Amino acid sequence: MSAASPSPARRVAQAVDALRHGWPIKVGAAPVLLPVETALAHEARSSHALISAARAATLKLTNQREAADGHLPVLIRAAEPMGLEEARPIADPSLDLVAPLKGPFMAERIEHIAEAEAAMELARIAGILPAYLHAPENAGEVVALEVGDLADWSDPARLKIATRARLPISANEEAELVAFRKVDDMREHVALVIGNPDFDRAPLVRLHSECLTGDIFGSLKCDCGPQLDAALAAMGGESAHGGWGILLYLRQEGRGIGLINKMRAYRLQDAGLDTLDANARLGLPVEARDFPVAARMLDLLGVGQVRLMTNNPAKVEALAAAGVTVTERVAHQLPANPHNLRYLATKRDRAGHLLT
């Protein structure tokens, strides 16, 4: 009896696992791709590499408009086949000063655009730099998937409540922690429900994306830790006056680029770049958080309308687009410190956050 073929979501999970282990993937009919950052196939060589549009801009390749169009990934060809040692400086901006002279490269037209975009997204999900050797020799065993598999894997309807338990916290002893899990995704989001739920009354809600450095270590480079503490305190205050609150803690470190890449962005910020430009230098999106998953969590909790604590209009728009009624945007601005002044200014001036 033959084994059933993997489901679309499982194929994505296998591809993400492959990229983290340095194994090659193949998306649809496109050529095999070997992740430059993690690959262990030291004999692999190729004349071509697939990189993001943002990284191509850093390498001054986006002026070749016939091949590099806006946000689309860019396929570059070197004069001679290159191995991983030659390819890594293409992917990693921390090596720009070590290996400033790259190329020469020529940008070529990509035949499989949708597959290339899916490969960039898979790299982001895996938390690695978005760069591949394209059609390499000696790449090793390949994990295959289809472009449409990503939509199935990311479908928020797949998220379910795994368990829940009472969790007294300093802000309120009457709190409950609800854990959510999605098949084929290792991230486990949680909701902290503070006070006694009253479904006739919109709760005070905060969408808080995981920030290890700010939430746990008290980083002064961002305002995440103080925002988390202030949100819990505000919800505790609401519950003391008959209201209630929900803090959605989303496992989306670094606005969705992952912890390792966030640390890389920090190093680039120390070199003078702002948050947005640092992400672009890495070839990563400025905003990659999945807000529909927050809407799904609220739906599973039976909540259809909220008072949202945020300075980010995009969060309001994302929840509204997912069917959640935002009855009020509650400002959530905290005092700056000398270390995060530029970070907050970038949020205000370049990301559209409503900060004064």
C-alpha beads as a LAMMPS data file, in Angstrom:
LAMMPS data file: protein, C-alpha beads

356 atoms
355 bonds

1 atom types
1 bond types

-500.0 500.0 xlo xhi
-500.0 500.0 ylo yhi
-500.0 500.0 zlo zhi

Masses

1 110.0

Atoms # bond

1 1 1 0.000 0.000 0.000
2 1 1 1.565 3.321 -1.082
3 1 1 1.821 6.182 1.370
4 1 1 -0.457 9.167 0.843
5 1 1 1.212 12.283 -0.544
6 1 1 1.828 15.075 1.992
7 1 1 -0.839 17.751 2.401
8 1 1 -0.065 21.282 1.130
9 1 1 0.474 22.587 4.671
10 1 1 2.785 19.689 5.472
11 1 1 4.824 20.348 2.346
12 1 1 5.357 23.936 3.518
13 1 1 6.363 22.721 6.982
14 1 1 8.818 20.278 5.379
15 1 1 10.228 23.030 3.162
16 1 1 10.715 25.389 6.119
17 1 1 12.458 22.597 8.003
18 1 1 14.616 21.907 4.954
19 1 1 15.720 25.530 4.709
20 1 1 16.662 25.672 8.377
21 1 1 18.740 22.519 7.893
22 1 1 20.363 23.819 4.707
23 1 1 18.640 21.426 2.310
24 1 1 17.468 22.427 -1.179
25 1 1 13.856 23.069 -2.114
26 1 1 11.966 23.104 -5.390
27 1 1 8.845 25.236 -5.800
28 1 1 6.587 24.018 -8.581
29 1 1 8.260 23.843 -11.981
30 1 1 11.020 26.307 -11.025
31 1 1 14.656 25.200 -10.722
32 1 1 16.063 23.816 -7.470
33 1 1 17.051 26.425 -4.874
34 1 1 19.734 25.968 -2.210
35 1 1 19.617 28.379 0.784
36 1 1 22.871 30.318 0.818
37 1 1 22.951 30.997 4.562
38 1 1 22.375 27.493 5.916
39 1 1 23.500 25.173 3.104
40 1 1 25.891 22.402 4.028
41 1 1 26.356 21.111 0.470
42 1 1 29.876 22.472 0.186
43 1 1 30.366 21.069 -3.329
44 1 1 27.344 22.942 -4.668
45 1 1 28.066 25.506 -7.369
46 1 1 25.972 27.667 -9.641
47 1 1 26.347 30.645 -11.963
48 1 1 23.046 32.058 -10.696
49 1 1 21.615 33.290 -7.404
50 1 1 18.101 34.374 -6.479
51 1 1 17.931 37.389 -4.142
52 1 1 15.280 39.819 -2.954
53 1 1 14.594 43.135 -4.666
54 1 1 15.767 45.015 -1.566
55 1 1 19.096 43.201 -1.513
56 1 1 19.455 43.750 -5.258
57 1 1 19.038 47.481 -4.646
58 1 1 21.938 47.361 -2.193
59 1 1 24.053 45.642 -4.852
60 1 1 23.040 48.347 -7.393
61 1 1 21.269 45.879 -9.663
62 1 1 17.784 47.400 -9.689
63 1 1 18.733 49.823 -12.451
64 1 1 18.471 46.842 -14.775
65 1 1 14.724 47.393 -14.956
66 1 1 14.039 44.855 -17.665
67 1 1 14.925 42.151 -15.158
68 1 1 14.403 43.744 -11.742
69 1 1 10.866 45.055 -11.408
70 1 1 9.944 46.834 -8.174
71 1 1 9.444 44.396 -5.333
72 1 1 10.035 41.216 -7.333
73 1 1 12.937 38.878 -6.541
74 1 1 15.973 39.219 -8.781
75 1 1 17.895 36.452 -10.523
76 1 1 21.553 37.359 -10.924
77 1 1 24.191 35.660 -13.053
78 1 1 27.897 35.685 -12.234
79 1 1 30.671 35.464 -14.807
80 1 1 31.792 32.110 -13.351
81 1 1 30.061 29.417 -11.292
82 1 1 30.255 30.253 -7.601
83 1 1 30.167 28.168 -4.446
84 1 1 28.719 29.009 -1.066
85 1 1 31.756 30.999 0.072
86 1 1 31.376 33.335 -2.882
87 1 1 27.589 33.478 -2.539
88 1 1 27.369 34.285 1.182
89 1 1 28.618 37.895 0.846
90 1 1 25.811 38.404 -1.665
91 1 1 23.264 37.369 0.956
92 1 1 24.700 38.763 4.173
93 1 1 25.161 42.556 4.557
94 1 1 27.423 42.024 7.569
95 1 1 30.014 40.885 5.027
96 1 1 29.687 43.986 2.841
97 1 1 32.829 45.538 4.297
98 1 1 34.714 42.234 4.313
99 1 1 33.870 41.552 0.662
100 1 1 32.981 44.942 -0.860
101 1 1 33.739 43.924 -4.439
102 1 1 31.031 41.529 -5.579
103 1 1 30.368 40.404 -9.106
104 1 1 30.215 41.531 -11.752
105 1 1 26.604 40.328 -11.957
106 1 1 23.934 40.596 -14.582
107 1 1 20.261 40.565 -13.610
108 1 1 18.240 38.162 -15.742
109 1 1 14.547 37.763 -16.330
110 1 1 12.870 35.220 -14.039
111 1 1 10.602 32.753 -15.762
112 1 1 8.921 31.555 -12.575
113 1 1 7.979 34.745 -10.726
114 1 1 5.329 33.263 -8.401
115 1 1 7.694 30.461 -7.421
116 1 1 10.494 32.952 -6.711
117 1 1 8.202 35.046 -4.507
118 1 1 7.135 31.908 -2.640
119 1 1 10.803 31.055 -2.057
120 1 1 11.399 34.518 -0.540
121 1 1 8.427 34.032 1.775
122 1 1 9.631 30.585 2.802
123 1 1 13.020 32.049 3.720
124 1 1 11.296 34.655 5.902
125 1 1 9.208 31.996 7.642
126 1 1 12.349 29.931 8.229
127 1 1 14.119 32.996 9.659
128 1 1 17.034 32.870 7.220
129 1 1 18.455 35.375 4.756
130 1 1 16.453 35.408 1.495
131 1 1 19.107 34.242 -0.951
132 1 1 19.528 31.002 -2.889
133 1 1 21.921 29.382 -5.286
134 1 1 19.727 28.890 -8.346
135 1 1 19.780 25.502 -10.109
136 1 1 22.968 24.422 -8.289
137 1 1 24.980 21.330 -9.040
138 1 1 25.517 18.813 -6.201
139 1 1 22.781 20.361 -4.024
140 1 1 21.573 17.125 -2.454
141 1 1 18.116 15.660 -1.857
142 1 1 15.330 18.126 -2.669
143 1 1 12.106 18.942 -0.792
144 1 1 9.358 19.871 -3.267
145 1 1 6.205 21.939 -2.856
146 1 1 3.791 24.054 -4.890
147 1 1 3.188 27.805 -4.845
148 1 1 -0.383 27.370 -3.645
149 1 1 0.746 25.368 -0.616
150 1 1 1.654 28.592 1.219
151 1 1 -1.946 29.815 1.198
152 1 1 -3.108 26.583 2.808
153 1 1 -0.339 26.687 5.426
154 1 1 -1.031 30.309 6.367
155 1 1 -4.844 30.016 6.439
156 1 1 -5.865 31.458 9.862
157 1 1 -8.853 29.091 9.951
158 1 1 -6.363 26.328 10.761
159 1 1 -5.656 27.945 14.128
160 1 1 -7.426 26.264 17.067
161 1 1 -7.530 26.669 20.836
162 1 1 -5.181 24.054 22.292
163 1 1 -5.832 24.626 25.988
164 1 1 -6.593 27.272 28.587
165 1 1 -5.903 27.753 32.285
166 1 1 -6.339 30.295 35.058
167 1 1 -3.257 32.504 35.464
168 1 1 -3.255 35.070 38.274
169 1 1 -0.970 37.970 37.327
170 1 1 0.125 41.111 39.126
171 1 1 -2.230 43.252 37.044
172 1 1 -5.241 41.122 38.010
173 1 1 -5.638 37.847 39.825
174 1 1 -8.663 36.987 37.684
175 1 1 -6.866 36.254 34.441
176 1 1 -6.919 33.312 32.065
177 1 1 -4.282 32.246 29.561
178 1 1 -5.548 30.709 26.318
179 1 1 -3.061 28.916 24.062
180 1 1 -3.563 28.536 20.307
181 1 1 -1.925 26.096 17.929
182 1 1 -1.982 25.533 14.177
183 1 1 -1.101 22.205 12.607
184 1 1 2.281 22.288 10.823
185 1 1 3.313 25.565 12.483
186 1 1 5.581 25.461 15.526
187 1 1 4.560 28.930 16.757
188 1 1 2.056 28.921 19.615
189 1 1 0.208 32.212 20.125
190 1 1 -1.510 33.041 23.420
191 1 1 -4.246 35.331 24.641
192 1 1 -4.326 36.674 28.186
193 1 1 -7.911 37.428 29.170
194 1 1 -8.004 39.869 32.076
195 1 1 -11.135 40.358 34.174
196 1 1 -14.540 38.770 33.748
197 1 1 -15.590 38.575 30.083
198 1 1 -18.701 40.586 29.268
199 1 1 -19.534 39.937 25.632
200 1 1 -21.997 42.820 25.570
201 1 1 -19.054 45.149 26.152
202 1 1 -16.076 45.617 23.832
203 1 1 -12.891 44.570 25.633
204 1 1 -9.715 46.630 25.665
205 1 1 -7.410 44.693 23.318
206 1 1 -3.707 44.904 22.590
207 1 1 -2.000 43.031 19.733
208 1 1 1.527 42.560 21.041
209 1 1 4.099 40.870 18.841
210 1 1 6.776 38.911 20.678
211 1 1 9.928 40.881 21.474
212 1 1 12.453 38.830 23.432
213 1 1 14.851 41.740 23.858
214 1 1 12.221 44.217 25.026
215 1 1 9.740 42.009 26.866
216 1 1 12.274 39.870 28.738
217 1 1 15.571 41.766 28.852
218 1 1 14.202 45.300 29.100
219 1 1 15.848 46.569 25.916
220 1 1 15.916 50.347 25.592
221 1 1 16.246 50.179 21.786
222 1 1 12.468 49.776 21.387
223 1 1 9.309 50.507 23.373
224 1 1 7.956 46.945 23.411
225 1 1 8.560 46.116 27.079
226 1 1 6.974 49.320 28.427
227 1 1 4.060 48.919 26.001
228 1 1 3.445 45.385 27.261
229 1 1 3.541 46.444 30.906
230 1 1 1.341 49.480 30.299
231 1 1 -1.215 47.413 28.381
232 1 1 -1.517 44.890 31.200
233 1 1 -1.851 47.697 33.749
234 1 1 -4.556 49.393 31.671
235 1 1 -6.502 46.152 31.349
236 1 1 -6.188 45.601 35.082
237 1 1 -7.655 49.072 35.575
238 1 1 -10.505 48.267 33.184
239 1 1 -11.374 45.109 35.084
240 1 1 -11.428 47.016 38.377
241 1 1 -14.287 49.085 36.952
242 1 1 -16.349 46.274 35.446
243 1 1 -14.576 46.076 32.095
244 1 1 -12.199 43.496 30.725
245 1 1 -9.241 43.175 28.418
246 1 1 -7.407 40.761 26.128
247 1 1 -3.717 40.818 25.359
248 1 1 -2.903 38.816 22.236
249 1 1 0.734 37.752 22.410
250 1 1 1.728 36.916 18.842
251 1 1 4.846 34.883 18.072
252 1 1 6.096 37.265 15.400
253 1 1 9.519 38.387 16.561
254 1 1 11.033 41.340 14.747
255 1 1 7.826 42.276 12.893
256 1 1 7.814 38.799 11.429
257 1 1 11.465 38.427 10.352
258 1 1 12.549 36.316 13.334
259 1 1 15.002 36.755 16.185
260 1 1 18.246 36.093 14.302
261 1 1 17.411 38.518 11.519
262 1 1 16.252 41.088 14.067
263 1 1 19.668 40.877 15.707
264 1 1 21.253 41.394 12.293
265 1 1 19.068 44.465 11.817
266 1 1 20.214 45.757 15.215
267 1 1 23.843 45.544 14.089
268 1 1 23.013 47.525 10.974
269 1 1 21.194 50.105 13.092
270 1 1 24.326 50.465 15.201
271 1 1 26.124 51.233 11.939
272 1 1 23.744 54.111 11.245
273 1 1 20.713 52.678 9.435
274 1 1 17.184 53.142 10.730
275 1 1 14.826 50.209 11.310
276 1 1 13.308 50.216 7.837
277 1 1 16.575 50.617 5.963
278 1 1 18.225 47.896 8.044
279 1 1 15.523 45.414 7.035
280 1 1 15.889 46.451 3.407
281 1 1 19.675 45.961 3.535
282 1 1 19.011 42.412 4.733
283 1 1 16.598 41.888 1.853
284 1 1 13.691 41.468 4.254
285 1 1 10.244 43.096 4.399
286 1 1 9.678 46.063 6.687
287 1 1 6.374 44.609 7.892
288 1 1 5.690 40.870 7.781
289 1 1 3.365 40.340 10.726
290 1 1 0.253 38.209 10.306
291 1 1 -2.630 40.247 11.731
292 1 1 -5.389 37.936 10.405
293 1 1 -4.183 35.370 12.935
294 1 1 -5.071 37.881 15.681
295 1 1 -8.563 38.231 14.208
296 1 1 -8.901 34.448 14.240
297 1 1 -7.874 34.334 17.914
298 1 1 -10.533 36.909 18.766
299 1 1 -13.110 34.936 16.805
300 1 1 -12.249 31.752 18.700
301 1 1 -12.686 33.712 21.930
302 1 1 -16.119 34.876 20.780
303 1 1 -15.083 38.526 20.448
304 1 1 -16.357 40.529 17.470
305 1 1 -15.740 44.104 18.579
306 1 1 -12.806 45.641 20.413
307 1 1 -11.316 48.831 21.737
308 1 1 -7.836 48.544 20.260
309 1 1 -4.745 49.842 22.042
310 1 1 -2.437 50.913 19.234
311 1 1 -0.691 53.805 17.538
312 1 1 -0.565 51.888 14.266
313 1 1 -3.477 52.512 11.864
314 1 1 -2.475 49.400 9.911
315 1 1 -3.543 47.219 12.849
316 1 1 -6.973 48.852 12.867
317 1 1 -7.317 48.351 9.118
318 1 1 -6.123 44.731 9.281
319 1 1 -8.610 43.768 11.991
320 1 1 -11.431 45.547 10.188
321 1 1 -10.542 43.738 6.953
322 1 1 -10.731 40.428 8.849
323 1 1 -14.206 41.213 10.182
324 1 1 -13.413 42.601 13.636
325 1 1 -15.167 45.855 14.545
326 1 1 -12.813 48.372 16.141
327 1 1 -15.129 50.634 18.135
328 1 1 -12.274 52.825 19.374
329 1 1 -8.552 53.270 18.830
330 1 1 -6.965 53.813 22.223
331 1 1 -3.642 55.656 21.984
332 1 1 -0.738 53.758 23.512
333 1 1 2.226 56.125 23.525
334 1 1 4.894 56.013 26.219
335 1 1 7.839 58.330 26.986
336 1 1 10.913 57.893 24.811
337 1 1 14.442 57.314 26.073
338 1 1 17.766 58.325 24.483
339 1 1 18.187 54.874 22.942
340 1 1 14.862 54.653 21.122
341 1 1 14.292 58.243 19.975
342 1 1 15.282 57.462 16.393
343 1 1 13.303 54.204 16.419
344 1 1 10.131 56.034 17.459
345 1 1 10.751 58.828 14.966
346 1 1 11.048 56.226 12.195
347 1 1 7.761 54.682 13.288
348 1 1 6.128 58.108 13.106
349 1 1 7.750 59.544 9.999
350 1 1 8.164 56.471 7.781
351 1 1 5.729 53.830 9.079
352 1 1 2.726 56.078 9.717
353 1 1 2.345 55.491 13.446
354 1 1 0.294 58.154 15.231
355 1 1 2.963 59.469 17.582
356 1 1 3.563 63.029 18.701

Bonds

1 1 1 2
2 1 2 3
3 1 3 4
4 1 4 5
5 1 5 6
6 1 6 7
7 1 7 8
8 1 8 9
9 1 9 10
10 1 10 11
11 1 11 12
12 1 12 13
13 1 13 14
14 1 14 15
15 1 15 16
16 1 16 17
17 1 17 18
18 1 18 19
19 1 19 20
20 1 20 21
21 1 21 22
22 1 22 23
23 1 23 24
24 1 24 25
25 1 25 26
26 1 26 27
27 1 27 28
28 1 28 29
29 1 29 30
30 1 30 31
31 1 31 32
32 1 32 33
33 1 33 34
34 1 34 35
35 1 35 36
36 1 36 37
37 1 37 38
38 1 38 39
39 1 39 40
40 1 40 41
41 1 41 42
42 1 42 43
43 1 43 44
44 1 44 45
45 1 45 46
46 1 46 47
47 1 47 48
48 1 48 49
49 1 49 50
50 1 50 51
51 1 51 52
52 1 52 53
53 1 53 54
54 1 54 55
55 1 55 56
56 1 56 57
57 1 57 58
58 1 58 59
59 1 59 60
60 1 60 61
61 1 61 62
62 1 62 63
63 1 63 64
64 1 64 65
65 1 65 66
66 1 66 67
67 1 67 68
68 1 68 69
69 1 69 70
70 1 70 71
71 1 71 72
72 1 72 73
73 1 73 74
74 1 74 75
75 1 75 76
76 1 76 77
77 1 77 78
78 1 78 79
79 1 79 80
80 1 80 81
81 1 81 82
82 1 82 83
83 1 83 84
84 1 84 85
85 1 85 86
86 1 86 87
87 1 87 88
88 1 88 89
89 1 89 90
90 1 90 91
91 1 91 92
92 1 92 93
93 1 93 94
94 1 94 95
95 1 95 96
96 1 96 97
97 1 97 98
98 1 98 99
99 1 99 100
100 1 100 101
101 1 101 102
102 1 102 103
103 1 103 104
104 1 104 105
105 1 105 106
106 1 106 107
107 1 107 108
108 1 108 109
109 1 109 110
110 1 110 111
111 1 111 112
112 1 112 113
113 1 113 114
114 1 114 115
115 1 115 116
116 1 116 117
117 1 117 118
118 1 118 119
119 1 119 120
120 1 120 121
121 1 121 122
122 1 122 123
123 1 123 124
124 1 124 125
125 1 125 126
126 1 126 127
127 1 127 128
128 1 128 129
129 1 129 130
130 1 130 131
131 1 131 132
132 1 132 133
133 1 133 134
134 1 134 135
135 1 135 136
136 1 136 137
137 1 137 138
138 1 138 139
139 1 139 140
140 1 140 141
141 1 141 142
142 1 142 143
143 1 143 144
144 1 144 145
145 1 145 146
146 1 146 147
147 1 147 148
148 1 148 149
149 1 149 150
150 1 150 151
151 1 151 152
152 1 152 153
153 1 153 154
154 1 154 155
155 1 155 156
156 1 156 157
157 1 157 158
158 1 158 159
159 1 159 160
160 1 160 161
161 1 161 162
162 1 162 163
163 1 163 164
164 1 164 165
165 1 165 166
166 1 166 167
167 1 167 168
168 1 168 169
169 1 169 170
170 1 170 171
171 1 171 172
172 1 172 173
173 1 173 174
174 1 174 175
175 1 175 176
176 1 176 177
177 1 177 178
178 1 178 179
179 1 179 180
180 1 180 181
181 1 181 182
182 1 182 183
183 1 183 184
184 1 184 185
185 1 185 186
186 1 186 187
187 1 187 188
188 1 188 189
189 1 189 190
190 1 190 191
191 1 191 192
192 1 192 193
193 1 193 194
194 1 194 195
195 1 195 196
196 1 196 197
197 1 197 198
198 1 198 199
199 1 199 200
200 1 200 201
201 1 201 202
202 1 202 203
203 1 203 204
204 1 204 205
205 1 205 206
206 1 206 207
207 1 207 208
208 1 208 209
209 1 209 210
210 1 210 211
211 1 211 212
212 1 212 213
213 1 213 214
214 1 214 215
215 1 215 216
216 1 216 217
217 1 217 218
218 1 218 219
219 1 219 220
220 1 220 221
221 1 221 222
222 1 222 223
223 1 223 224
224 1 224 225
225 1 225 226
226 1 226 227
227 1 227 228
228 1 228 229
229 1 229 230
230 1 230 231
231 1 231 232
232 1 232 233
233 1 233 234
234 1 234 235
235 1 235 236
236 1 236 237
237 1 237 238
238 1 238 239
239 1 239 240
240 1 240 241
241 1 241 242
242 1 242 243
243 1 243 244
244 1 244 245
245 1 245 246
246 1 246 247
247 1 247 248
248 1 248 249
249 1 249 250
250 1 250 251
251 1 251 252
252 1 252 253
253 1 253 254
254 1 254 255
255 1 255 256
256 1 256 257
257 1 257 258
258 1 258 259
259 1 259 260
260 1 260 261
261 1 261 262
262 1 262 263
263 1 263 264
264 1 264 265
265 1 265 266
266 1 266 267
267 1 267 268
268 1 268 269
269 1 269 270
270 1 270 271
271 1 271 272
272 1 272 273
273 1 273 274
274 1 274 275
275 1 275 276
276 1 276 277
277 1 277 278
278 1 278 279
279 1 279 280
280 1 280 281
281 1 281 282
282 1 282 283
283 1 283 284
284 1 284 285
285 1 285 286
286 1 286 287
287 1 287 288
288 1 288 289
289 1 289 290
290 1 290 291
291 1 291 292
292 1 292 293
293 1 293 294
294 1 294 295
295 1 295 296
296 1 296 297
297 1 297 298
298 1 298 299
299 1 299 300
300 1 300 301
301 1 301 302
302 1 302 303
303 1 303 304
304 1 304 305
305 1 305 306
306 1 306 307
307 1 307 308
308 1 308 309
309 1 309 310
310 1 310 311
311 1 311 312
312 1 312 313
313 1 313 314
314 1 314 315
315 1 315 316
316 1 316 317
317 1 317 318
318 1 318 319
319 1 319 320
320 1 320 321
321 1 321 322
322 1 322 323
323 1 323 324
324 1 324 325
325 1 325 326
326 1 326 327
327 1 327 328
328 1 328 329
329 1 329 330
330 1 330 331
331 1 331 332
332 1 332 333
333 1 333 334
334 1 334 335
335 1 335 336
336 1 336 337
337 1 337 338
338 1 338 339
339 1 339 340
340 1 340 341
341 1 341 342
342 1 342 343
343 1 343 344
344 1 344 345
345 1 345 346
346 1 346 347
347 1 347 348
348 1 348 349
349 1 349 350
350 1 350 351
351 1 351 352
352 1 352 353
353 1 353 354
354 1 354 355
355 1 355 356
